[in-house]
């Protein structure tokens, strides 16, 4: 009797459910979380996350004088369906433009 084994094509993990999976850079201020930007690969998200952290560090003194704490950034895998309606990428220091809410 023949056995049929399933296989995944490169770049297609998780079958159809994995197609809409993306990597998000998440900004956190206090209890608020917001998707700052999205990327198709983990490496691209890590690069953006590192850049955002550098921006926060560069403006650390200025941010310490503001009313809001500085954002913390990390990455997480998400599905496109988890993005809020009307979502737009956020600048690294988006809280200064009132775009964090």
Number of C-alpha atoms within 10 A of each C-alpha: 3 4 5 6 5 5 9 9 7 6 9 13 13 10 11 9 10 13 13 11 20 17 22 28 28 21 26 18 16 11 5 10 15 20 24 24 20 23 16 13 13 17 11 15 23 18 11 22 23 15 14 22 17 13 13 19 13 11 12 13 10 11 18 11 9 10 8 12 14 22 21 15 22 18 19 14 17 17 14 14 9 9 14 10 7 5 11 13 13 18 14 20 19 15 18 14 9 8 13 19 9
